Amino acid sequence: MSSLSLLADPLWTSLDAPSALFPDIPFVIFQIFAICFGACFGSFANAAAMRLVRDESPHSPASRCRSCDKNLRWHQNIPIVSWLILRGKTACCDAPLAPRYIFVELAFAGLAFLYVSIMPLAVASYLLLIAIIMMIALLTDLEAMVLHPPSLLLGIIAGFGAPFLIPDWPVPALHAAIGAALGSGILLLFNGAYRLMRGHNGFGAGDIWLMALIGAVLGWQAALFSFFAASLLGAVAGIGLILSQKAGAMTKLPFGLFLSFVFLLYPALNMLLF
Ligand SMILES: [Zn+2]
């Protein structure tokens, strides 16, 4: 046994291969569907994150151009495809489109392909819906260092419900409960210590919700792992920013960004590596 396999999470290493639910349909069809749905999910997460950061209603009417405010036609709003055809510019006023549109759509399409390729279909689909919440958290934390507790609460409820709703879901209800308590508990403990030493909290309330979500959805081992992996990623990013003189030692980093990133890859990494 290699020392690496000590990190393996038994819940997420022993999932069955994609189920042969529809043996007559070639598996590649599911993978193509996953890529299409994933790109749409990514597009939705991007739009929702932008609206949340700007205090706009997440379900206000049609998509519009952020430069000239014109409503977008359906064919100007196809994930990945429109960005490529329009070469990264808006069709209405030729304003440059942020690379984040295509980047997030491609990333989510890739994630959906990966999940569907290695997990039972029901588990992959359910996890992808929760991944939308995590992608939104990642994007809002990256852009504005804010998280959106109501959507995280929805994710926690989804995590608690999964063992009862989804056949083959690998996390038992007890693990989900312990995971949520342990995940949020670690940050509450750290905040207590912070307040004693420095007089203020080290983590925001959003981070605590996020850790509870990770525990509820992926189990307690994932909550522990995510905390340490995100801290490590944050430290590396912080050192990088200080060295490139983009940040100082006291600059706050978006911890939720790193947590969400670890969450999205956690099940796949476990299944692929161990
Ligand atoms: Zn425009």
py3Dmol code that shows the C-alpha trace and the ligand (Angstrom):
import py3Dmol

protein = """\
ATOM      1  CA  MET A   1       0.000   0.000   0.000  1.00  0.00           C
ATOM      2  CA  SER A   2       1.511   3.315  -1.011  1.00  0.00           C
ATOM      3  CA  SER A   3       1.444   6.202   1.448  1.00  0.00           C
ATOM      4  CA  LEU A   4      -0.790   8.062  -1.011  1.00  0.00           C
ATOM      5  CA  SER A   5      -3.557   5.532  -0.588  1.00  0.00           C
ATOM      6  CA  LEU A   6      -3.854   6.549   3.083  1.00  0.00           C
ATOM      7  CA  LEU A   7      -5.703   9.554   1.676  1.00  0.00           C
ATOM      8  CA  ALA A   8      -8.209   7.371  -0.129  1.00  0.00           C
ATOM      9  CA  ASP A   9     -11.812   7.815   0.965  1.00  0.00           C
ATOM     10  CA  PRO A  10     -13.457   4.364   1.053  1.00  0.00           C
ATOM     11  CA  LEU A  11     -16.864   5.924   0.326  1.00  0.00           C
ATOM     12  CA  TRP A  12     -15.697   7.397  -2.965  1.00  0.00           C
ATOM     13  CA  THR A  13     -13.257   4.747  -4.148  1.00  0.00           C
ATOM     14  CA  SER A  14     -15.604   1.810  -4.365  1.00  0.00           C
ATOM     15  CA  LEU A  15     -18.446   3.162  -6.487  1.00  0.00           C
ATOM     16  CA  ASP A  16     -19.676   0.894  -9.236  1.00  0.00           C
ATOM     17  CA  ALA A  17     -18.838   1.698 -12.805  1.00  0.00           C
ATOM     18  CA  PRO A  18     -21.511   3.584 -14.764  1.00  0.00           C
ATOM     19  CA  SER A  19     -24.639   1.494 -14.558  1.00  0.00           C
ATOM     20  CA  ALA A  20     -25.861  -0.448 -17.508  1.00  0.00           C
ATOM     21  CA  LEU A  21     -29.283   1.040 -16.963  1.00  0.00           C
ATOM     22  CA  PHE A  22     -29.973   1.275 -20.688  1.00  0.00           C
ATOM     23  CA  PRO A  23     -27.835  -1.485 -22.208  1.00  0.00           C
ATOM     24  CA  ASP A  24     -29.190  -0.811 -25.703  1.00  0.00           C
ATOM     25  CA  ILE A  25     -27.943   2.766 -25.835  1.00  0.00           C
ATOM     26  CA  PRO A  26     -24.208   3.189 -26.567  1.00  0.00           C
ATOM     27  CA  PHE A  27     -22.454   4.744 -23.578  1.00  0.00           C
ATOM     28  CA  VAL A  28     -20.931   7.502 -25.687  1.00  0.00           C
ATOM     29  CA  ILE A  29     -24.435   8.965 -26.095  1.00  0.00           C
ATOM     30  CA  PHE A  30     -24.572   9.551 -22.330  1.00  0.00           C
ATOM     31  CA  GLN A  31     -21.141  11.147 -22.426  1.00  0.00           C
ATOM     32  CA  ILE A  32     -22.196  13.521 -25.213  1.00  0.00           C
ATOM     33  CA  PHE A  33     -25.343  14.424 -23.278  1.00  0.00           C
ATOM     34  CA  ALA A  34     -23.186  15.025 -20.201  1.00  0.00           C
ATOM     35  CA  ILE A  35     -20.958  17.442 -22.111  1.00  0.00           C
ATOM     36  CA  CYS A  36     -23.985  19.378 -23.445  1.00  0.00           C
ATOM     37  CA  PHE A  37     -25.744  19.523 -20.079  1.00  0.00           C
ATOM     38  CA  GLY A  38     -22.461  20.362 -18.344  1.00  0.00           C
ATOM     39  CA  ALA A  39     -21.852  23.323 -20.667  1.00  0.00           C
ATOM     40  CA  CYS A  40     -25.397  24.586 -19.962  1.00  0.00           C
ATOM     41  CA  PHE A  41     -24.929  24.117 -16.206  1.00  0.00           C
ATOM     42  CA  GLY A  42     -21.652  26.058 -16.436  1.00  0.00           C
ATOM     43  CA  SER A  43     -23.370  28.834 -18.363  1.00  0.00           C
ATOM     44  CA  PHE A  44     -26.128  28.978 -15.746  1.00  0.00           C
ATOM     45  CA  ALA A  45     -23.626  28.991 -12.842  1.00  0.00           C
ATOM     46  CA  ASN A  46     -21.748  31.855 -14.489  1.00  0.00           C
ATOM     47  CA  ALA A  47     -24.863  33.955 -15.008  1.00  0.00           C
ATOM     48  CA  ALA A  48     -26.192  33.214 -11.513  1.00  0.00           C
ATOM     49  CA  ALA A  49     -22.843  34.082  -9.902  1.00  0.00           C
ATOM     50  CA  MET A  50     -22.649  37.382 -11.814  1.00  0.00           C
ATOM     51  CA  ARG A  51     -26.185  38.319 -10.784  1.00  0.00           C
ATOM     52  CA  LEU A  52     -25.589  37.392  -7.135  1.00  0.00           C
ATOM     53  CA  VAL A  53     -22.416  39.468  -6.918  1.00  0.00           C
ATOM     54  CA  ARG A  54     -24.237  42.443  -8.475  1.00  0.00           C
ATOM     55  CA  ASP A  55     -27.326  42.053  -6.307  1.00  0.00           C
ATOM     56  CA  GLU A  56     -29.535  41.348  -9.317  1.00  0.00           C
ATOM     57  CA  SER A  57     -32.422  38.899  -9.181  1.00  0.00           C
ATOM     58  CA  PRO A  58     -31.176  35.410 -10.067  1.00  0.00           C
ATOM     59  CA  HIS A  59     -34.325  34.795 -12.085  1.00  0.00           C
ATOM     60  CA  SER A  60     -34.913  38.152 -13.743  1.00  0.00           C
ATOM     61  CA  PRO A  61     -36.026  37.762 -17.372  1.00  0.00           C
ATOM     62  CA  ALA A  62     -33.966  37.018 -20.447  1.00  0.00           C
ATOM     63  CA  SER A  63     -30.190  37.109 -20.683  1.00  0.00           C
ATOM     64  CA  ARG A  64     -28.902  40.481 -21.845  1.00  0.00           C
ATOM     65  CA  CYS A  65     -25.655  41.981 -23.024  1.00  0.00           C
ATOM     66  CA  ARG A  66     -23.720  43.487 -20.134  1.00  0.00           C
ATOM     67  CA  SER A  67     -22.279  46.193 -22.419  1.00  0.00           C
ATOM     68  CA  CYS A  68     -25.295  47.582 -24.313  1.00  0.00           C
ATOM     69  CA  ASP A  69     -28.165  46.007 -22.352  1.00  0.00           C
ATOM     70  CA  LYS A  70     -29.795  44.468 -25.430  1.00  0.00           C
ATOM     71  CA  ASN A  71     -31.541  41.138 -24.919  1.00  0.00           C
ATOM     72  CA  LEU A  72     -29.573  38.219 -26.299  1.00  0.00           C
ATOM     73  CA  ARG A  73     -31.139  36.082 -29.044  1.00  0.00           C
ATOM     74  CA  TRP A  74     -31.129  32.364 -28.321  1.00  0.00           C
ATOM     75  CA  HIS A  75     -28.402  31.666 -30.870  1.00  0.00           C
ATOM     76  CA  GLN A  76     -26.113  34.244 -29.255  1.00  0.00           C
ATOM     77  CA  ASN A  77     -26.389  32.409 -25.979  1.00  0.00           C
ATOM     78  CA  ILE A  78     -25.419  28.801 -26.757  1.00  0.00           C
ATOM     79  CA  PRO A  79     -22.771  27.679 -24.271  1.00  0.00           C
ATOM     80  CA  ILE A  80     -19.246  27.322 -25.740  1.00  0.00           C
ATOM     81  CA  VAL A  81     -20.525  27.453 -29.351  1.00  0.00           C
ATOM     82  CA  SER A  82     -21.599  31.107 -29.336  1.00  0.00           C
ATOM     83  CA  TRP A  83     -18.359  32.241 -27.733  1.00  0.00           C
ATOM     84  CA  LEU A  84     -16.346  30.426 -30.417  1.00  0.00           C
ATOM     85  CA  ILE A  85     -18.476  31.621 -33.365  1.00  0.00           C
ATOM     86  CA  LEU A  86     -18.432  35.206 -32.112  1.00  0.00           C
ATOM     87  CA  ARG A  87     -14.716  34.869 -31.281  1.00  0.00           C
ATOM     88  CA  GLY A  88     -15.117  36.144 -27.760  1.00  0.00           C
ATOM     89  CA  LYS A  89     -17.088  39.275 -28.677  1.00  0.00           C
ATOM     90  CA  THR A  90     -20.733  40.220 -28.278  1.00  0.00           C
ATOM     91  CA  ALA A  91     -22.845  40.034 -31.453  1.00  0.00           C
ATOM     92  CA  CYS A  92     -24.782  43.213 -30.627  1.00  0.00           C
ATOM     93  CA  CYS A  93     -22.029  45.723 -29.923  1.00  0.00           C
ATOM     94  CA  ASP A  94     -18.719  43.917 -30.502  1.00  0.00           C
ATOM     95  CA  ALA A  95     -17.650  44.355 -26.889  1.00  0.00           C
ATOM     96  CA  PRO A  96     -15.109  41.754 -25.730  1.00  0.00           C
ATOM     97  CA  LEU A  97     -16.646  38.868 -23.763  1.00  0.00           C
ATOM     98  CA  ALA A  98     -14.803  37.840 -20.620  1.00  0.00           C
ATOM     99  CA  PRO A  99     -12.884  34.567 -21.073  1.00  0.00           C
ATOM    100  CA  ARG A 100     -14.593  33.323 -17.901  1.00  0.00           C
ATOM    101  CA  TYR A 101     -17.718  32.508 -19.951  1.00  0.00           C
ATOM    102  CA  ILE A 102     -16.111  29.890 -22.132  1.00  0.00           C
ATOM    103  CA  PHE A 103     -13.684  28.798 -19.433  1.00  0.00           C
ATOM    104  CA  VAL A 104     -16.435  27.946 -16.925  1.00  0.00           C
ATOM    105  CA  GLU A 105     -18.600  26.307 -19.626  1.00  0.00           C
ATOM    106  CA  LEU A 106     -15.702  24.131 -20.777  1.00  0.00           C
ATOM    107  CA  ALA A 107     -14.697  23.284 -17.204  1.00  0.00           C
ATOM    108  CA  PHE A 108     -18.220  22.217 -16.286  1.00  0.00           C
ATOM    109  CA  ALA A 109     -18.641  20.251 -19.506  1.00  0.00           C
ATOM    110  CA  GLY A 110     -15.400  18.428 -18.652  1.00  0.00           C
ATOM    111  CA  LEU A 111     -16.559  17.799 -15.095  1.00  0.00           C
ATOM    112  CA  ALA A 112     -19.882  16.369 -16.286  1.00  0.00           C
ATOM    113  CA  PHE A 113     -18.095  14.114 -18.775  1.00  0.00           C
ATOM    114  CA  LEU A 114     -15.773  12.909 -16.016  1.00  0.00           C
ATOM    115  CA  TYR A 115     -18.532  12.238 -13.465  1.00  0.00           C
ATOM    116  CA  VAL A 116     -20.742  10.397 -15.955  1.00  0.00           C
ATOM    117  CA  SER A 117     -17.792   8.330 -17.200  1.00  0.00           C
ATOM    118  CA  ILE A 118     -16.809   6.939 -13.801  1.00  0.00           C
ATOM    119  CA  MET A 119     -19.930   6.913 -11.600  1.00  0.00           C
ATOM    120  CA  PRO A 120     -23.385   5.378 -11.733  1.00  0.00           C
ATOM    121  CA  LEU A 121     -25.625   7.706 -13.736  1.00  0.00           C
ATOM    122  CA  ALA A 122     -27.912   8.660 -10.828  1.00  0.00           C
ATOM    123  CA  VAL A 123     -24.971   9.522  -8.547  1.00  0.00           C
ATOM    124  CA  ALA A 124     -23.228  11.545 -11.267  1.00  0.00           C
ATOM    125  CA  SER A 125     -26.399  13.482 -12.150  1.00  0.00           C
ATOM    126  CA  TYR A 126     -27.248  14.331  -8.545  1.00  0.00           C
ATOM    127  CA  LEU A 127     -23.678  15.349  -7.805  1.00  0.00           C
ATOM    128  CA  LEU A 128     -23.633  17.602 -10.880  1.00  0.00           C
ATOM    129  CA  LEU A 129     -26.709  19.473  -9.645  1.00  0.00           C
ATOM    130  CA  ILE A 130     -24.940  20.133  -6.337  1.00  0.00           C
ATOM    131  CA  ALA A 131     -21.800  21.037  -8.275  1.00  0.00           C
ATOM    132  CA  ILE A 132     -23.739  23.972  -9.785  1.00  0.00           C
ATOM    133  CA  ILE A 133     -24.077  25.412  -6.275  1.00  0.00           C
ATOM    134  CA  MET A 134     -20.361  24.870  -5.675  1.00  0.00           C
ATOM    135  CA  MET A 135     -19.399  26.441  -8.999  1.00  0.00           C
ATOM    136  CA  ILE A 136     -21.497  29.497  -8.102  1.00  0.00           C
ATOM    137  CA  ALA A 137     -19.741  29.646  -4.703  1.00  0.00           C
ATOM    138  CA  LEU A 138     -16.355  29.374  -6.405  1.00  0.00           C
ATOM    139  CA  LEU A 139     -17.154  32.202  -8.835  1.00  0.00           C
ATOM    140  CA  THR A 140     -18.719  34.628  -6.349  1.00  0.00           C
ATOM    141  CA  ASP A 141     -15.867  34.087  -3.895  1.00  0.00           C
ATOM    142  CA  LEU A 142     -13.302  34.557  -6.643  1.00  0.00           C
ATOM    143  CA  GLU A 143     -14.888  37.742  -7.957  1.00  0.00           C
ATOM    144  CA  ALA A 144     -16.091  39.470  -4.817  1.00  0.00           C
ATOM    145  CA  MET A 145     -15.170  37.310  -1.779  1.00  0.00           C
ATOM    146  CA  VAL A 146     -18.828  36.652  -1.053  1.00  0.00           C
ATOM    147  CA  LEU A 147     -20.770  33.421  -0.624  1.00  0.00           C
ATOM    148  CA  HIS A 148     -24.519  32.918  -0.766  1.00  0.00           C
ATOM    149  CA  PRO A 149     -25.716  30.975   2.351  1.00  0.00           C
ATOM    150  CA  PRO A 150     -29.283  30.259   1.060  1.00  0.00           C
ATOM    151  CA  SER A 151     -27.953  28.288  -1.918  1.00  0.00           C
ATOM    152  CA  LEU A 152     -25.424  26.531   0.331  1.00  0.00           C
ATOM    153  CA  LEU A 153     -28.265  25.543   2.659  1.00  0.00           C
ATOM    154  CA  LEU A 154     -30.046  24.051  -0.327  1.00  0.00           C
ATOM    155  CA  GLY A 155     -26.912  22.005  -1.012  1.00  0.00           C
ATOM    156  CA  ILE A 156     -26.787  20.796   2.603  1.00  0.00           C
ATOM    157  CA  ILE A 157     -30.413  19.637   2.378  1.00  0.00           C
ATOM    158  CA  ALA A 158     -29.604  17.911  -0.909  1.00  0.00           C
ATOM    159  CA  GLY A 159     -26.717  16.139   0.825  1.00  0.00           C
ATOM    160  CA  PHE A 160     -28.899  14.932   3.696  1.00  0.00           C
ATOM    161  CA  GLY A 161     -31.538  13.749   1.230  1.00  0.00           C
ATOM    162  CA  ALA A 162     -29.185  11.912  -1.114  1.00  0.00           C
ATOM    163  CA  PRO A 163     -28.873   8.621   0.845  1.00  0.00           C
ATOM    164  CA  PHE A 164     -32.679   8.284   0.732  1.00  0.00           C
ATOM    165  CA  LEU A 165     -33.248   9.520  -2.824  1.00  0.00           C
ATOM    166  CA  ILE A 166     -30.391   8.179  -4.915  1.00  0.00           C
ATOM    167  CA  PRO A 167     -29.739   4.457  -5.384  1.00  0.00           C
ATOM    168  CA  ASP A 168     -26.010   3.652  -4.998  1.00  0.00           C
ATOM    169  CA  TRP A 169     -25.316   6.981  -3.244  1.00  0.00           C
ATOM    170  CA  PRO A 170     -22.038   6.164  -1.440  1.00  0.00           C
ATOM    171  CA  VAL A 171     -22.445   8.359   1.671  1.00  0.00           C
ATOM    172  CA  PRO A 172     -24.685   6.856   4.408  1.00  0.00           C
ATOM    173  CA  ALA A 173     -27.005   9.277   6.251  1.00  0.00           C
ATOM    174  CA  LEU A 174     -24.941   8.999   9.439  1.00  0.00           C
ATOM    175  CA  HIS A 175     -21.740   9.960   7.585  1.00  0.00           C
ATOM    176  CA  ALA A 176     -23.535  12.962   6.100  1.00  0.00           C
ATOM    177  CA  ALA A 177     -24.666  14.145   9.550  1.00  0.00           C
ATOM    178  CA  ILE A 178     -21.208  13.660  11.071  1.00  0.00           C
ATOM    179  CA  GLY A 179     -19.663  15.319   8.013  1.00  0.00           C
ATOM    180  CA  ALA A 180     -21.804  18.445   8.289  1.00  0.00           C
ATOM    181  CA  ALA A 181     -21.159  18.733  12.042  1.00  0.00           C
ATOM    182  CA  LEU A 182     -17.433  18.084  11.715  1.00  0.00           C
ATOM    183  CA  GLY A 183     -17.019  20.372   8.687  1.00  0.00           C
ATOM    184  CA  SER A 184     -18.690  23.374  10.278  1.00  0.00           C
ATOM    185  CA  GLY A 185     -17.250  22.474  13.704  1.00  0.00           C
ATOM    186  CA  ILE A 186     -13.632  22.733  12.533  1.00  0.00           C
ATOM    187  CA  LEU A 187     -14.148  26.305  11.316  1.00  0.00           C
ATOM    188  CA  LEU A 188     -16.136  27.305  14.411  1.00  0.00           C
ATOM    189  CA  LEU A 189     -13.281  25.975  16.544  1.00  0.00           C
ATOM    190  CA  PHE A 190     -10.715  27.906  14.501  1.00  0.00           C
ATOM    191  CA  ASN A 191     -12.833  31.040  14.764  1.00  0.00           C
ATOM    192  CA  GLY A 192     -12.942  30.649  18.552  1.00  0.00           C
ATOM    193  CA  ALA A 193      -9.165  30.385  18.679  1.00  0.00           C
ATOM    194  CA  TYR A 194      -8.820  33.351  16.301  1.00  0.00           C
ATOM    195  CA  ARG A 195     -11.048  35.520  18.455  1.00  0.00           C
ATOM    196  CA  LEU A 196      -8.993  34.644  21.536  1.00  0.00           C
ATOM    197  CA  MET A 197      -5.684  35.448  19.850  1.00  0.00           C
ATOM    198  CA  ARG A 198      -6.556  38.255  17.464  1.00  0.00           C
ATOM    199  CA  GLY A 199      -9.956  39.510  18.514  1.00  0.00           C
ATOM    200  CA  HIS A 200     -11.739  38.660  15.260  1.00  0.00           C
ATOM    201  CA  ASN A 201     -12.972  35.669  13.244  1.00  0.00           C
ATOM    202  CA  GLY A 202     -10.652  33.967  10.782  1.00  0.00           C
ATOM    203  CA  PHE A 203     -13.403  32.499   8.585  1.00  0.00           C
ATOM    204  CA  GLY A 204     -16.610  34.067   7.342  1.00  0.00           C
ATOM    205  CA  ALA A 205     -20.064  32.577   7.910  1.00  0.00           C
ATOM    206  CA  GLY A 206     -20.193  31.521   4.236  1.00  0.00           C
ATOM    207  CA  ASP A 207     -17.100  29.339   4.673  1.00  0.00           C
ATOM    208  CA  ILE A 208     -18.782  27.584   7.618  1.00  0.00           C
ATOM    209  CA  TRP A 209     -21.880  26.835   5.499  1.00  0.00           C
ATOM    210  CA  LEU A 210     -19.627  25.625   2.719  1.00  0.00           C
ATOM    211  CA  MET A 211     -17.785  23.193   5.003  1.00  0.00           C
ATOM    212  CA  ALA A 212     -21.114  21.875   6.334  1.00  0.00           C
ATOM    213  CA  LEU A 213     -22.198  21.299   2.726  1.00  0.00           C
ATOM    214  CA  ILE A 214     -19.030  19.386   1.855  1.00  0.00           C
ATOM    215  CA  GLY A 215     -19.489  17.134   4.880  1.00  0.00           C
ATOM    216  CA  ALA A 216     -23.193  16.604   4.199  1.00  0.00           C
ATOM    217  CA  VAL A 217     -22.681  15.710   0.544  1.00  0.00           C
ATOM    218  CA  LEU A 218     -19.327  13.894   0.491  1.00  0.00           C
ATOM    219  CA  GLY A 219     -18.978  12.640   4.091  1.00  0.00           C
ATOM    220  CA  TRP A 220     -16.790  13.486   7.083  1.00  0.00           C
ATOM    221  CA  GLN A 221     -13.515  12.310   5.567  1.00  0.00           C
ATOM    222  CA  ALA A 222     -14.052  14.649   2.612  1.00  0.00           C
ATOM    223  CA  ALA A 223     -14.758  17.543   4.986  1.00  0.00           C
ATOM    224  CA  LEU A 224     -11.448  16.954   6.777  1.00  0.00           C
ATOM    225  CA  PHE A 225      -9.530  16.488   3.538  1.00  0.00           C
ATOM    226  CA  SER A 226     -11.095  19.565   1.926  1.00  0.00           C
ATOM    227  CA  PHE A 227     -10.172  21.729   4.887  1.00  0.00           C
ATOM    228  CA  PHE A 228      -6.510  20.741   4.764  1.00  0.00           C
ATOM    229  CA  ALA A 229      -6.255  20.702   0.968  1.00  0.00           C
ATOM    230  CA  ALA A 230      -7.937  24.120   0.667  1.00  0.00           C
ATOM    231  CA  SER A 231      -5.649  25.528   3.384  1.00  0.00           C
ATOM    232  CA  LEU A 232      -2.643  24.188   1.495  1.00  0.00           C
ATOM    233  CA  LEU A 233      -3.874  25.605  -1.823  1.00  0.00           C
ATOM    234  CA  GLY A 234      -4.597  28.922  -0.122  1.00  0.00           C
ATOM    235  CA  ALA A 235      -1.100  29.018   1.374  1.00  0.00           C
ATOM    236  CA  VAL A 236       0.501  28.273  -1.995  1.00  0.00           C
ATOM    237  CA  ALA A 237      -1.649  30.920  -3.703  1.00  0.00           C
ATOM    238  CA  GLY A 238      -0.868  33.403  -0.938  1.00  0.00           C
ATOM    239  CA  ILE A 239       2.884  32.844  -1.213  1.00  0.00           C
ATOM    240  CA  GLY A 240       2.619  33.175  -4.997  1.00  0.00           C
ATOM    241  CA  LEU A 241       0.732  36.468  -4.692  1.00  0.00           C
ATOM    242  CA  ILE A 242       3.209  37.829  -2.132  1.00  0.00           C
ATOM    243  CA  LEU A 243       6.183  36.858  -4.289  1.00  0.00           C
ATOM    244  CA  SER A 244       4.600  38.529  -7.326  1.00  0.00           C
ATOM    245  CA  GLN A 245       3.861  41.539  -5.080  1.00  0.00           C
ATOM    246  CA  LYS A 246       0.131  41.328  -5.738  1.00  0.00           C
ATOM    247  CA  ALA A 247      -0.694  40.797  -2.075  1.00  0.00           C
ATOM    248  CA  GLY A 248       0.720  41.338   1.394  1.00  0.00           C
ATOM    249  CA  ALA A 249       0.935  38.979   4.365  1.00  0.00           C
ATOM    250  CA  MET A 250      -2.367  40.337   5.712  1.00  0.00           C
ATOM    251  CA  THR A 251      -4.323  40.130   2.444  1.00  0.00           C
ATOM    252  CA  LYS A 252      -7.473  38.004   2.848  1.00  0.00           C
ATOM    253  CA  LEU A 253      -7.825  35.104   0.462  1.00  0.00           C
ATOM    254  CA  PRO A 254     -11.129  33.604  -0.709  1.00  0.00           C
ATOM    255  CA  PHE A 255     -11.070  30.317   1.234  1.00  0.00           C
ATOM    256  CA  GLY A 256     -14.419  29.299  -0.280  1.00  0.00           C
ATOM    257  CA  LEU A 257     -12.830  29.335  -3.719  1.00  0.00           C
ATOM    258  CA  PHE A 258     -10.326  26.678  -2.699  1.00  0.00           C
ATOM    259  CA  LEU A 259     -12.933  24.634  -0.806  1.00  0.00           C
ATOM    260  CA  SER A 260     -15.259  24.586  -3.824  1.00  0.00           C
ATOM    261  CA  PHE A 261     -12.413  23.612  -6.127  1.00  0.00           C
ATOM    262  CA  VAL A 262     -11.445  20.660  -3.902  1.00  0.00           C
ATOM    263  CA  PHE A 263     -15.116  19.606  -3.632  1.00  0.00           C
ATOM    264  CA  LEU A 264     -15.611  19.496  -7.403  1.00  0.00           C
ATOM    265  CA  LEU A 265     -12.608  17.235  -7.967  1.00  0.00           C
ATOM    266  CA  TYR A 266     -12.803  15.137  -4.789  1.00  0.00           C
ATOM    267  CA  PRO A 267     -15.040  12.237  -5.954  1.00  0.00           C
ATOM    268  CA  ALA A 268     -13.299  11.990  -9.307  1.00  0.00           C
ATOM    269  CA  LEU A 269      -9.796  12.148  -7.824  1.00  0.00           C
ATOM    270  CA  ASN A 270     -10.663   9.387  -5.363  1.00  0.00           C
ATOM    271  CA  MET A 271     -12.058   7.155  -8.064  1.00  0.00           C
ATOM    272  CA  LEU A 272      -9.245   7.771 -10.517  1.00  0.00           C
ATOM    273  CA  LEU A 273      -6.280   7.662  -8.123  1.00  0.00           C
ATOM    274  CA  PHE A 274      -7.158   4.872  -5.727  1.00  0.00           C
TER     275      PHE A 274
END
"""
ligand_1 = """\
1
ZN
Zn -24.053 44.453 -26.610
"""
view = py3Dmol.view(width=600, height=400)
view.addModel(protein, "pdb")
view.setStyle({"model": 0}, {"cartoon": {"style": "trace"}})
view.addModel(ligand_1, "xyz")
view.setStyle({"model": 1}, {"stick": {}})
view.zoomTo()
view.show()
